[in-house]
C-alpha cells in the first residue's frame, strides 16, 4: 500500500501505463505459477500412479477374489459378512479374472404388506463399477435380482431395506450350477 501512496501522482497521471504494468506483472506471475504448478502436478501424478501400481489391491489373478471389505463397507460377497442391518451401507464387490465372467443371484424377503418398503434392497447407481443388474422381481415367496460382471474389479454401494434372510448364489465362469452359496441375515436398523 505504501508503494501506491508514494507513486499515486504518477499512477493518476498515467492510468493506461499503470494498467499495462499491472497486466504484464499479473501475466508474468500467472505464467510462472502455471509453469511451476503444472510441473508439480505432473510429478504428483507420476508419484501417485507409481504408488497405485505398486500397491494395487487387485493384482492380475487367475481366480475369483472376494475381499472382506470394499470402498463402501463390509463386502456382501466376502466370507466374513453374515449379518447386516437395514440401511447399512455395504460393498457388493468381486474381482473377476481376465476372460471370465461372474453371475450373482440374490433372493430376499418378499414384501409382507403394502406399507412395507417396495424393494428388499437398493444399490447406488452412481459409482457402479462393472456390474450390470437385471430388473428387480418381487414374487410372493421372495424378491430376486441377477447381477453380472466381466473381467476386472466390480464394486457398488449396496444396502438392504427389509429385514429377513437373503440367500446368494454365485456362478463363476460358465458354471450352470452355483459355484458357492451364502446366507445373510438382515437385522432391523434399530437392532442392537
Secondary structure, 3 states (H helix, E strand, C coil): CHHHHHCHHHHHHCHHHHHHHHHHHHHHHHHHHHHHHHHHHHHHHHHHHHHHHHCCCCCCCCCCECCCEECCEEECCCCCCCEEECCCCEECCEEEEEEEEEEEEEEECCCCCCCCCCCCEEECCCCCECEEECCCEECCCCEEEEEEEEEEEEECEEEECCCEEEEEEEEECCCCCCCEEEEEEEECCCCC
